[in-house]
Amino acid sequence: MTVCGIWIAAPHSRHSAPRLLLRRRAAILAAMDDRTHSHAGAEDAAVRGLDGVIRHDWTRPEIQALFELPFPDLIFHAQRIHRLHFDPREVQISTLLSIKTGGCPEDCAYCPQSAHYDTGLKADKLMEVDAVLAEARAARSAGASRFCMGAAWRSPKDRDLEAVCTMVEGVKALGLETCATLGMLTEPQAQRLKAAGLDYYNHNLDTSPEFYGDIISTRLYRDRLDTLEHVRGAGERGALDPFEFVRTIAVARIAMPASVVRLSAGREDMSEETQALCFIAGANSIFYGPKLLTTPNPGRGHDLALLDKLGLVPMR
């Protein structure tokens, strides 16, 4: 089981509660080592990172230097590096199902599933296993290769985790990759999910450490890092300029050349041209289906038509 590939959320959707744009420039820079280099030295180091080799020692100045490359140069390097690790025509199709919606005890200011806010969202119990597997079969028939299950929990109770593990085993038996996002995990819980066959675990950092307390008071930034460590051990608000968004994807592709870069919530507000630039910049996965947990998503027919128009095919 590994930490899921980077998710890039599109600009704020008019249909959903305000939420952070995950993984944009400030969040990427905040996650980097705070070592300092001269600006010229950072540019040189960034250029040395354009060979497509996987690195784990990127610094903030080096990432900043990538953002400051002229747009054509940045996109060229991102596309070139993308081709070193992936077939540029293939886009991974993932389906996300909310197996337990609403009533989350966390107070994340961007999330409509928080029990702290009146968003009009009804809290539901954990879905039955058979109902989840029926959704997984439908997703497989529609061309999905990965099935993701999300639950609105701070962290799962052990009794609930057993039901989720049964879901994971069933989805795995259908020949699909399995992914889950269930909140914070203990080390034994991460090991239990791995034993059930979970391939990927998604756990967003939400924002930078400096801004964390402004949007969440029910957990610490360190709590998120602890869960990421357990999983590995087991195996800004509002609209964003489209070019800034594409730049962020390109920088993510260069800095993490072998990672899957997925376009997540908010694509219904993106033009086809912006999405095309995202794929050119190195995005190679989308969530497919009419809803992402509680957020509207482009219709299946629209997504397939766009992929066909661009000459892209589902990743197998």
Stockholm file with secondary structure:
# STOCKHOLM 1.0

chainA/1-316         MTVCGIWIAAPHSRHSAPRLLLRRRAAILAAMDDRTHSHAGAEDAAVRGLDGVIRHDWTRPEIQALFELPFPDLIFHAQRIHRLHFDPREVQISTLLSIKTGGCPEDCAYCPQSAHYDTGLKADKLMEVDAVLAEARAARSAGASRFCMGAAWRSPKDRDLEAVCTMVEGVKALGLETCATLGMLTEPQAQRLKAAGLDYYNHNLDTSPEFYGDIISTRLYRDRLDTLEHVRGAGERGALDPFEFVRTIAVARIAMPASVVRLSAGREDMSEETQALCFIAGANSIFYGPKLLTTPNPGRGHDLALLDKLGLVPMR
#=GR chainA/1-316 SS CEECCCEECCSCCTTSCCCBCTTSHHHHHHTSBCCCCCHHHHHHHHHHGGGCCCCSCCBHHHHHHHHTSCHHHHHHHHHHHHHHHSCTTEEEEEEEEEEECSCBSCCCTTCTTBTTSCCSCCCCCCCCHHHHHHHHHHHHHTTCSEEEEEECCSSCCHHHHHHHHHHHHHHHHTTCEEEEECSCCCHHHHHHHHHHTCCEECCCCCSCTTTHHHHCSSSCHHHHHHHHHHHHHTCCBSCCCHHHHHHHHHHHHHHSTTSCCEECTTGGGSCHHHHHHHHHTTCCEEECSSEETTEECCCHHHHHHHHHHHTCEECC
#=GC SS_cons         CEECCCEECCSCCTTSCCCBCTTSHHHHHHTSBCCCCCHHHHHHHHHHGGGCCCCSCCBHHHHHHHHTSCHHHHHHHHHHHHHHHSCTTEEEEEEEEEEECSCBSCCCTTCTTBTTSCCSCCCCCCCCHHHHHHHHHHHHHTTCSEEEEEECCSSCCHHHHHHHHHHHHHHHHTTCEEEEECSCCCHHHHHHHHHHTCCEECCCCCSCTTTHHHHCSSSCHHHHHHHHHHHHHTCCBSCCCHHHHHHHHHHHHHHSTTSCCEECTTGGGSCHHHHHHHHHTTCCEEECSSEETTEECCCHHHHHHHHHHHTCEECC
//
